[in-house]
């Protein structure tokens, strides 16, 4: 399920991004997407490809990885994101929920650390 108001658009600085064409209130689930769960050994191979940037750690022990479907891989990172994502390991889904009201035309973002306001440097900033 992808909220019908969401769309993907190319940006100048961050590549593709998810936007909304209506105002969305806080607390709204805007996406529920299935994932493809893989063994941790598969991560070694995936990390050598462009897919590295789109793989999530998976499982209670983070001993697996997954590729999310839908728009999930397109949400850009923000330390003060306007959405948060949640993983349901049993159902093998990730869902995205707004944490504040989002205005028409605004980009929807998630914090790649998992917690919408976690300021820990993310992997691509640590490596820079």
Residue, then its C-alpha position, 0 to 999 in steps of 0.5 A: x500500500x502506497x498512499x495515493x498522494x505520494x509520488x517520486x521526483x528527481x531532485x538536483x542534490x539528492x537524486x530521486x525523492x518521495x513527495x506528497x501532492x496533498x497536506x498529510x497529518x501527523x500519525x498517518x501510515x503512508x506506505x506498507x511495503x513487503x521486503x525480500x529477506x536474505x541471509x547475512x552472507x548475501x550482504x557480502x555480495x550486495x555490498x559490492x553493488x549499487x544495492x548496498x545503498x538500499x539494503x536494510x539490516x533485518x531481524x531482531x538480532x540484525x543477522x539478516x538483511x532485506x530489500x524493501x519494495x515500493x517507495x521505501x528505498x527512495x526516501x532520503x535521509x534526514x536527521x530531523x525526518x518527517x516520517x519514521x519507518x517500522x519493521x515487522x519481522x514476522x509479517x516481513x514488511x516495512x511501514x512508514x508513518x508521518x511524525x509531523x504534518x507534511x505540506x503539499x509538495x514537501x519531500x518525505x524523509x526518514x532517518x536512516x538510523x531508524x529513530x526519526x530524531x537520532x543524530x548519530x552520523x549515518x554510514x555515508x557521512x562517516x565515510x566522507 
